[in-house]
Amino acid sequence: MAMVMPAISESSRPLYRAEGLPRPEEDDRERMRALLGLIRSAPTGMRPSELEKEVARAKIVPGTDKYQRYGILIGLAEIGVLPSPALPPMWDRFIPTAERHSASRRLRGAPRSDITAPLAGRRGGIDEQRASWLLDT
């Protein structure tokens, strides 16, 4: 049974407060808006490695190396902001290891790639509902 993304409901919107996570500041939100804008403007079919290089060139998150930028993009893919046909968002339900490995084998790329599923399967687009939720938390 797939779970509905809990943060969409009003009762779970202040999730970061309940869990003791840091509250994003306006600068954080501006950087996220800039990052999502850059991703929206990227051509369909752009590979994750090319997207990471675009993020680096735009200097949206200064002081990060490529692995930190991949981490940000992987996180966006795992919560479903960057949709992937390879795997459903990991935020919606538990994805067993066997299912993640099976999805990874179906993707293009080297098996030892630094870019893991679900980001490895992403080829464009943003889930606008999830992006809006992310900016509203």
C-alpha positions in Angstrom: 0.0 0.0 0.0 1.5 3.3 -1.1 1.5 6.1 1.5 0.4 9.5 0.7 3.1 12.1 1.1 2.5 13.1 4.7 3.6 16.7 4.4 0.7 17.5 2.0 -1.8 17.3 4.9 -2.0 20.4 7.1 -1.5 18.4 10.2 1.9 17.2 9.2 3.1 20.4 7.5 5.2 21.5 10.4 7.1 18.2 10.2 10.5 19.9 10.7 9.3 21.4 14.0 8.0 18.1 15.4 11.2 16.2 14.4 13.5 19.0 15.7 15.0 19.7 12.2 16.3 23.1 11.4 13.8 25.6 10.0 14.7 26.8 6.5 15.5 30.6 6.3 14.5 32.8 3.4 17.9 32.5 1.9 17.5 28.7 1.9 14.1 29.1 0.1 15.6 31.5 -2.5 18.4 29.0 -3.3 15.8 26.2 -3.6 13.7 28.3 -5.9 16.8 29.1 -8.0 17.7 25.4 -8.1 14.2 24.3 -9.1 14.1 27.1 -11.7 17.4 25.8 -13.2 16.1 22.3 -13.2 12.9 23.4 -14.9 14.8 25.1 -17.6 17.0 22.1 -18.3 16.3 20.3 -21.5 14.4 17.1 -21.3 16.8 14.2 -21.4 19.6 16.0 -19.6 21.5 13.4 -17.7 22.1 13.8 -14.0 25.8 14.4 -14.5 25.1 17.2 -16.9 22.5 18.7 -14.5 25.1 18.6 -11.6 27.5 20.6 -13.9 24.8 23.1 -14.6 24.1 23.6 -10.9 27.9 24.0 -10.3 28.1 26.7 -13.1 25.1 28.6 -11.7 26.8 28.7 -8.3 23.4 28.3 -6.6 25.0 26.4 -3.7 28.5 27.9 -3.4 31.2 26.0 -1.5 29.9 22.5 -2.5 31.7 19.9 -4.4 30.2 17.6 -7.0 29.3 14.9 -4.5 27.5 17.4 -2.3 25.5 18.6 -5.3 24.7 15.0 -6.3 23.5 14.5 -2.7 21.1 17.4 -3.1 19.8 16.1 -6.4 19.5 12.6 -5.0 17.6 13.9 -2.1 15.2 15.7 -4.4 14.8 12.5 -6.5 14.1 10.4 -3.4 11.3 12.6 -2.2 9.9 12.7 -5.7 10.5 16.4 -6.7 12.7 15.0 -9.5 10.5 12.1 -10.8 12.1 9.0 -12.0 10.3 6.2 -14.0 12.8 3.7 -12.4 11.4 4.0 -8.9 8.5 5.6 -7.1 9.4 8.3 -4.5 11.0 6.8 -1.5 9.0 9.3 0.6 5.8 7.5 -0.3 6.7 4.0 0.8 9.5 1.8 1.8 11.5 0.5 -1.2 13.1 -2.8 -0.5 16.8 -3.2 -1.4 16.0 -5.8 -4.0 13.6 -3.4 -5.7 16.2 -0.6 -5.7 18.8 -3.0 -7.1 16.5 -4.3 -9.8 15.6 -0.7 -10.8 19.3 0.2 -11.0 20.1 -2.7 -13.3 17.4 -1.4 -15.7 19.1 2.0 -16.0 21.7 3.2 -18.4 25.1 3.8 -16.9 27.9 2.0 -15.1 27.0 -0.3 -12.3 29.5 1.4 -10.0 28.3 4.9 -10.8 28.2 7.6 -8.1 24.7 8.5 -9.4 22.2 6.1 -7.9 18.6 5.4 -8.5 16.2 7.2 -8.4 18.3 10.1 -9.7 20.0 7.9 -12.3 16.6 7.3 -13.9 15.5 10.9 -14.0 15.3 12.5 -17.5 13.5 15.7 -17.0 10.7 17.5 -15.3 9.7 18.4 -11.8 6.7 17.3 -9.7 5.3 20.7 -9.1 3.1 19.6 -6.1 6.1 18.2 -4.3 8.3 21.2 -5.1 5.6 23.5 -3.8 5.4 21.4 -0.6 9.1 21.6 -0.2 9.1 25.4 -0.4 6.2 25.7 2.0 7.7 23.7 4.8 
